[in-house]
Amino acid sequence: TRGISFFDAVQRSSTYNTRTMADTEDLPRAHVKRIVKNKLAELQGATGDGDAQKRDIQVQKEALQALSESAKIFIHYLTATANDLCHEAKRSTISADDVMRAVEDTEFNEFLEPLKLSLEGYKKEHAEKSAKRMEKGLKRKAAAMEADNAAERVAGGGAAA
């Protein structure tokens, strides 16, 4: 693998270095908790245990913190690897393709297909939103032009009378 080692990623983690980096680097706790609870509910549903679905899933704060920190370290590791790929290609912007290659280089190949599907879904959603924004803008322009034309007709009609 290229880039920093996984151990180096741990070393660079803000909590590992006794909070030398700003707390803004922490992942939002509510998001982590929601992700964890959704996954646990999905796993309980997969077991076919009907009673398990009715129970509220509890996760200790320390467990959530450990999961959050693990995710942050993983992000550091992938970012450093993708950054190395950019430098090798003499570019300064990390692309989605760099992240995909970083996933491959770090030997997390089982994440590639879900990542590709997620990225395709994001692109499709983004394209739909862009199309809606463009359509709204065109409607707004058409309405403004119609209002201008109506104002000119009124002004023109008043001058001729």
Residue pairs with C-beta under 8 A, 6 or more apart in sequence:
1 81
1 105
1 106
1 107
2 81
2 84
2 85
2 88
2 105
3 77
3 80
3 81
3 83
3 84
3 102
3 105
4 12
4 76
4 77
4 80
4 81
6 73
6 77
8 80
9 73
9 74
9 76
9 77
9 80
10 16
10 73
11 17
12 76
13 69
13 72
13 73
13 76
14 20
14 21
14 22
14 23
14 25
14 26
14 72
15 69
15 72
25 72
26 68
26 72
27 68
27 71
27 72
29 64
29 68
32 64
32 67
32 68
32 71
33 59
33 64
36 59
36 63
36 64
36 67
37 57
37 59
40 57
40 59
41 53
41 57
44 52
44 53
44 57
45 52
45 53
77 106
78 99
78 102
78 103
78 106
79 94
79 102
81 102
81 105
81 106
82 94
82 98
82 99
82 101
82 102
83 94
83 98
85 94
85 98
85 101
85 102
85 105
86 92
86 93
86 94
86 95
86 98
96 119
99 115
100 112
100 115
100 116
103 109
103 111
103 112
103 115
104 112
